[in-house]
Amino acid sequence: MPLQPAEFEQSEVNVHNYYDSFLLAHVAEHLGESATTDLIRRYLPLLKRVGKLIVITPQEAGYRSDPTHIQFTNFNSARQYCSYADSIN
């Protein structure tokens, strides 16, 4: 069973430099720049130094099809979110 964020933070699987990859799929477009950067920053320390953060967001048509999407995220903005988050660590 998946853990909720608060449960994960208190669990034995919350280990720095442990994970090979993280998948952020169809989340950024619901959060906007600041919240997405904060989310990435929160979990980035758990990735191995050679780990990968995978960000998947809808293209323009998919973005427009869901009223809960608040900010379109393309390749450049996804890179920017990761850059902002990584610059803090």
Phi, psi and omega per residue, in radians:
M1 nan 2.305 3.132
P2 -1.106 2.584 3.106
L3 -1.608 2.494 2.981
Q4 -1.286 2.745 -3.083
P5 -0.902 -0.781 -3.140
A6 -1.138 -0.649 3.095
E7 -1.168 -0.735 3.127
F8 -1.045 -0.785 -3.109
E9 -1.063 -0.492 -3.133
Q10 -1.657 0.004 -3.020
S11 -1.625 2.944 3.115
E12 -1.313 -0.157 3.123
V13 -1.639 0.039 3.057
N14 -1.535 1.478 -2.995
V15 -2.214 2.210 3.093
H16 -1.151 2.542 3.103
N17 0.952 0.668 -3.044
Y18 -1.949 -0.650 -2.967
Y19 -1.589 2.483 3.094
D20 -1.352 -0.562 -3.103
S21 -2.754 2.755 2.987
F22 -2.265 2.490 3.116
L23 -1.991 2.097 3.055
L24 -1.955 1.571 -3.015
A25 -1.883 2.089 3.063
H26 0.982 0.837 3.113
V27 -2.107 -0.842 -3.019
A28 -0.956 -0.694 -3.088
E29 -1.182 -0.288 3.103
H30 -1.602 -0.287 -3.013
L31 -1.820 -0.617 -3.014
G32 1.552 3.056 -2.990
E33 -1.098 -0.900 -3.053
S34 -1.112 -0.857 -3.115
A35 -1.179 -0.625 3.105
T36 -1.155 -0.785 3.106
T37 -1.052 -0.761 3.110
D38 -1.071 -0.721 3.136
L39 -1.124 -0.793 3.120
I40 -1.099 -0.781 3.141
R41 -1.027 -0.638 -3.109
R42 -1.129 -0.649 -3.054
Y43 -1.804 -0.239 -3.110
L44 -0.978 -0.682 3.130
P45 -1.097 -0.285 -3.133
L46 -1.417 -0.302 3.128
L47 -1.337 2.540 2.975
K48 -1.104 2.781 3.140
R49 -0.999 -0.546 3.108
V50 -1.766 0.262 -3.126
G51 -1.233 2.868 -3.102
K52 -2.095 2.355 2.977
L53 -1.822 2.103 -3.106
I54 -1.863 2.117 -3.124
V55 -2.012 2.140 3.112
I56 -2.101 2.257 3.098
T57 -2.406 2.800 -3.139
P58 -1.281 2.707 3.011
Q59 -1.315 -3.092 -3.024
E60 -0.956 -0.820 -3.098
A61 -1.127 -0.740 3.100
G62 -1.151 -0.651 3.104
Y63 -1.080 -0.802 -3.111
R64 -1.217 -0.319 -3.039
S65 -1.456 -0.097 -3.074
D66 -2.229 2.010 -3.096
P67 -1.177 -0.211 3.109
T68 -1.484 -0.076 3.043
H69 -1.334 2.188 -3.078
I70 -1.910 -0.341 3.132
Q71 -2.597 2.152 3.104
F72 -1.162 2.341 -3.132
T73 -2.102 2.010 3.081
N74 -1.879 -3.008 -3.115
F75 -1.034 -0.763 -3.100
N76 -1.135 -0.765 -3.139
S77 -1.216 -0.615 3.078
A78 -1.100 -0.751 3.066
R79 -1.067 -0.701 -3.131
Q80 -1.125 -0.759 3.105
Y81 -0.992 -0.803 -3.116
C82 -1.158 -0.667 3.122
S83 -1.126 -0.791 3.105
Y84 -1.047 -0.812 -3.098
A85 -1.137 -0.737 -3.102
D86 -1.229 -0.498 -3.111
S87 -1.228 -0.309 -3.135
I88 -1.461 -0.551 -3.081
N89 -1.269 nan nan
